[in-house]
């Protein structure tokens, strides 16, 4: 499926910002099952300095410096991306979860997508005992890892209410799990915490969903905005499989990957420092439509 992706991020400041440094993670790159034909960022006001690069996980970064006083910063992404239909493993054919756990802890690879980087606590994912115990209910002895992970995903969808405003971007998994409310970031962080808590590698994915559903399909939660889901490692043979706990579906050609990391802090679309005072408001508009 070929998509035209459009995103507009607008930062409005209460008072003029005299100087700003930002790092942007808003440009998709080639990944397994995804090809980027073209991608461009338009930034207003025009940065004095701008450079491109990649982080350890292969995500594309854009560093900008703005010296012109401004009350509004606007970043627009325009991209055309092809996403292949998923051809993942059969859930029941994946190894027992204990075998995957043992393989992950024994692996010597330290490359960007090695499971070794996604086994332990990270800045926004603690290993909470309540989430771990909840997760264990889906992982009896000998159960295939993907089959168990899919059940966990479906339980999260059933037990947690999708509610915008119930949490913030800094809410940690124990709090959103206790509330049983949150948005896609919270669903992903809770699932990652649970999987890592029992020794399974899990990564955080930021990206987009197809804006308009296919004929007769239900509209997905998180469309028309930035979305988040999970990659679970199913052993060296099956590899990484995307699971979307917000919608209780396996990631498919309706999911466009923007960045991958250990948690939200690795993939935050915009970080930086501004020299100004007062509050700021960030608005994001997203459109992901099949190319004509």
C-alpha positions as CSV (number, residue, x, y, z in Angstrom):
1,X,0.0,0.0,0.0
2,X,1.3,3.4,-1.0
3,X,0.5,6.3,1.3
4,X,0.8,10.1,1.2
5,X,1.6,11.2,4.7
6,X,1.1,14.7,5.9
7,X,1.7,16.0,9.4
8,X,1.6,19.6,10.7
9,X,3.0,20.2,14.2
10,X,2.4,23.7,15.6
11,X,4.0,25.0,18.8
12,X,2.4,28.3,20.0
13,X,4.2,30.2,22.8
14,X,2.6,32.6,25.3
15,X,5.5,35.0,24.7
16,X,8.0,35.4,21.9
17,X,10.9,32.8,22.0
18,X,14.2,34.6,21.4
19,X,16.2,31.5,20.6
20,X,15.5,27.8,20.2
21,X,17.4,24.5,19.7
22,X,15.3,21.4,18.7
23,X,15.9,17.9,17.6
24,X,13.0,16.5,15.4
25,X,12.1,12.9,14.8
26,X,9.5,13.5,12.2
27,X,11.0,11.9,9.0
28,X,10.3,8.2,8.2
29,X,13.1,6.1,6.8
30,X,13.4,2.7,5.0
31,X,12.7,-0.3,7.3
32,X,11.8,-3.9,6.8
33,X,8.5,-3.9,5.0
34,X,8.5,-0.1,4.4
35,X,10.1,2.1,1.7
36,X,10.2,5.8,1.7
37,X,10.0,7.3,-1.8
38,X,10.3,10.9,-0.7
39,X,10.1,12.8,2.6
40,X,10.6,16.5,3.3
41,X,10.3,18.8,6.3
42,X,9.2,22.4,6.0
43,X,10.1,24.5,9.1
44,X,8.8,28.0,9.8
45,X,10.5,30.2,10.8
46,X,13.4,29.1,8.8
47,X,16.2,27.7,11.0
48,X,19.6,29.5,11.0
49,X,21.3,26.1,11.2
50,X,20.0,22.7,10.2
51,X,21.6,19.3,9.9
52,X,20.4,15.7,9.4
53,X,21.5,12.4,10.9
54,X,20.5,9.2,12.5
55,X,20.4,7.9,16.1
56,X,21.6,4.5,17.3
57,X,18.3,2.8,16.4
58,X,18.4,4.1,12.9
59,X,15.8,6.8,13.3
60,X,16.2,10.0,11.3
61,X,17.0,13.1,13.2
62,X,16.9,16.8,12.2
63,X,18.7,19.3,14.4
64,X,17.6,22.9,14.1
65,X,18.6,26.2,15.6
66,X,16.3,29.2,15.3
67,X,17.5,32.7,16.3
68,X,14.6,34.7,14.9
69,X,12.1,35.7,17.6
70,X,8.9,33.8,17.2
71,X,5.6,33.0,18.9
72,X,4.7,30.1,16.6
73,X,6.9,27.2,15.3
74,X,5.4,25.2,12.5
75,X,6.9,21.9,11.2
76,X,5.2,20.2,8.2
77,X,6.1,16.7,7.0
78,X,5.2,15.6,3.4
79,X,6.1,12.0,2.6
80,X,5.2,9.1,0.3
81,X,5.7,5.7,1.8
82,X,5.0,2.1,0.7
83,X,4.1,-0.3,3.4
84,X,4.0,-4.0,2.5
85,X,1.3,-6.3,3.8
86,X,2.5,-8.1,6.9
87,X,3.7,-11.7,6.4
88,X,4.5,-12.5,10.0
89,X,4.7,-15.9,11.6
90,X,1.7,-18.0,12.7
91,X,1.1,-17.3,16.4
92,X,1.0,-21.0,17.4
93,X,4.1,-21.8,15.4
94,X,6.3,-19.4,17.4
95,X,8.6,-20.9,20.2
96,X,7.5,-21.2,23.8
97,X,7.9,-17.9,25.5
98,X,10.4,-19.4,28.0
99,X,12.7,-20.4,25.2
100,X,12.5,-16.9,23.7
101,X,13.3,-15.4,27.1
102,X,16.3,-17.7,27.5
103,X,17.6,-17.0,24.0
104,X,17.2,-13.2,24.5
105,X,19.3,-13.2,27.6
106,X,22.0,-15.3,26.0
107,X,22.3,-13.3,22.8
108,X,25.6,-11.6,22.1
109,X,24.5,-9.3,19.3
110,X,24.5,-5.6,20.3
111,X,23.3,-4.1,17.0
112,X,20.5,-1.5,16.9
113,X,17.6,-3.9,16.8
114,X,19.2,-6.6,19.1
115,X,16.8,-7.8,21.7
116,X,19.5,-7.0,24.3
117,X,18.5,-3.3,24.2
118,X,14.8,-4.0,24.9
119,X,14.9,-6.3,27.9
120,X,15.5,-3.9,30.8
121,X,13.9,-0.8,32.4
122,X,14.2,2.4,30.4
123,X,13.5,6.0,31.2
124,X,9.7,5.7,30.9
125,X,9.2,2.0,31.4
126,X,9.7,0.6,34.9
127,X,9.2,-3.1,35.6
128,X,6.1,-2.8,37.8
129,X,5.2,-6.0,39.8
130,X,1.4,-5.4,39.3
131,X,1.8,-5.2,35.5
132,X,4.1,-8.2,35.6
133,X,1.6,-10.3,37.5
134,X,-1.2,-9.2,35.1
135,X,1.0,-10.2,32.1
136,X,1.8,-13.6,33.6
137,X,-1.8,-14.6,33.4
138,X,-1.4,-14.8,29.6
139,X,1.9,-16.7,29.7
140,X,1.4,-20.2,31.2
141,X,4.3,-22.7,30.8
142,X,5.1,-23.7,27.3
143,X,2.7,-21.3,25.5
144,X,3.9,-20.0,22.1
145,X,5.3,-16.5,22.6
146,X,3.2,-14.7,19.9
147,X,0.0,-16.5,20.9
148,X,0.5,-15.3,24.5
149,X,1.4,-11.8,23.5
150,X,-1.7,-11.5,21.3
151,X,-3.9,-12.5,24.2
152,X,-2.2,-10.0,26.4
153,X,-2.8,-7.3,23.8
154,X,-6.5,-8.2,23.6
155,X,-6.8,-8.1,27.4
156,X,-5.3,-4.7,27.6
157,X,-7.7,-3.4,25.0
158,X,-10.6,-4.9,27.0
159,X,-9.5,-3.7,30.4
160,X,-8.2,-0.2,29.7
161,X,-10.3,2.7,28.4
162,X,-8.9,4.9,25.6
163,X,-9.4,8.4,27.0
164,X,-7.7,11.5,25.8
165,X,-6.7,13.7,28.7
166,X,-6.7,11.0,31.4
167,X,-2.9,11.0,31.3
168,X,0.0,13.2,30.1
169,X,3.1,12.6,28.0
170,X,5.0,12.1,31.2
171,X,2.7,9.5,32.8
172,X,4.5,6.3,33.8
173,X,3.0,2.8,33.2
174,X,2.1,2.1,36.9
175,X,-0.1,5.2,37.0
176,X,-1.9,4.6,33.7
177,X,-2.3,0.9,34.6
178,X,-3.8,1.9,38.0
179,X,-6.2,4.3,36.3
180,X,-7.1,1.8,33.6
181,X,-7.2,4.8,31.3
182,X,-4.9,6.4,28.7
183,X,-3.9,6.8,25.1
184,X,-1.8,4.8,22.7
185,X,1.4,5.8,24.5
186,X,0.1,4.4,27.7
187,X,-1.2,1.1,26.1
188,X,2.3,0.6,24.6
189,X,4.2,1.4,27.7
190,X,2.1,-0.9,29.9
191,X,2.5,-3.8,27.4
192,X,6.2,-3.2,27.2
193,X,6.6,-3.1,31.0
194,X,4.7,-6.4,31.3
195,X,6.7,-8.2,28.6
196,X,10.0,-7.0,29.9
197,X,8.9,-7.9,33.4
198,X,8.8,-11.6,32.4
199,X,12.0,-11.4,30.4
200,X,10.7,-10.8,26.9
201,X,12.2,-8.1,24.7
202,X,9.7,-5.3,23.7
203,X,10.3,-2.1,21.8
204,X,8.2,1.1,21.4
205,X,7.1,2.2,17.9
206,X,5.9,5.7,16.9
207,X,4.1,6.3,13.6
208,X,0.8,6.7,12.0
209,X,-2.4,4.8,11.1
210,X,-4.2,4.9,7.8
211,X,-6.7,7.8,8.2
212,X,-9.7,6.4,6.5
213,X,-10.7,2.7,7.2
214,X,-11.0,0.3,4.3
215,X,-14.6,-0.5,3.3
216,X,-16.7,-1.9,6.1
217,X,-13.8,-1.7,8.5
218,X,-14.1,0.0,11.9
219,X,-12.2,3.2,12.4
220,X,-9.0,2.6,14.4
221,X,-8.3,4.4,17.6
222,X,-5.4,6.9,17.0
223,X,-6.1,7.7,13.4
224,X,-5.5,11.3,12.4
225,X,-2.9,11.7,15.1
226,X,0.5,10.2,15.9
227,X,0.2,6.6,17.1
228,X,2.2,4.2,19.1
229,X,2.4,0.4,19.3
230,X,4.8,-2.4,20.3
231,X,7.3,-4.7,18.7
232,X,7.7,-8.0,20.5
233,X,10.7,-10.3,19.8
234,X,9.6,-13.8,19.0
235,X,13.0,-15.5,18.8
236,X,15.8,-15.3,16.2
237,X,13.7,-17.2,13.6
238,X,10.4,-15.3,13.8
239,X,12.0,-12.0,14.7
240,X,10.1,-8.8,15.7
241,X,6.3,-8.7,15.3
242,X,4.3,-5.5,15.7
243,X,1.2,-5.5,18.0
244,X,-1.1,-2.6,18.5
245,X,-2.7,-2.9,22.0
246,X,-4.8,0.3,21.5
247,X,-6.7,-1.5,18.8
248,X,-6.0,-5.1,19.7
249,X,-4.6,-5.9,16.2
250,X,-1.4,-7.1,14.7
251,X,0.4,-4.3,13.0
252,X,-0.3,-4.4,9.3
253,X,0.0,-2.3,6.1
254,X,-2.2,0.3,7.8
255,X,0.6,1.1,10.2
256,X,3.4,3.5,9.0
257,X,6.5,3.4,11.1
258,X,8.2,6.7,12.0
259,X,10.7,5.7,14.8
260,X,11.6,2.8,17.1
261,X,13.1,3.0,20.5
262,X,13.0,1.7,24.1
263,X,10.1,4.0,25.1
264,X,8.6,7.3,24.1
265,X,11.7,9.3,25.2
266,X,13.7,7.6,22.4
267,X,11.2,8.6,19.7
268,X,9.7,11.9,20.9
269,X,8.8,13.8,17.8
270,X,10.3,17.1,19.1
271,X,12.8,17.8,21.9
272,X,14.8,20.8,22.6
273,X,15.3,24.0,24.6
274,X,13.7,27.4,24.0
275,X,14.6,30.8,25.5
276,X,11.3,32.3,26.5
277,X,8.7,32.5,29.3
278,X,5.1,31.4,29.7
279,X,3.3,28.3,28.6
280,X,3.2,26.6,25.2
281,X,0.6,24.7,23.3
282,X,1.3,21.9,20.8
283,X,-1.2,20.9,18.1
284,X,-0.7,18.0,15.7
285,X,-2.7,17.2,12.6
286,X,-2.1,14.0,10.6
287,X,-3.4,12.6,7.3
288,X,-2.4,9.2,5.9
289,X,-4.2,8.5,2.7
290,X,-3.7,6.0,-0.1
291,X,-1.9,7.6,-3.0
292,X,-4.1,8.2,-6.0
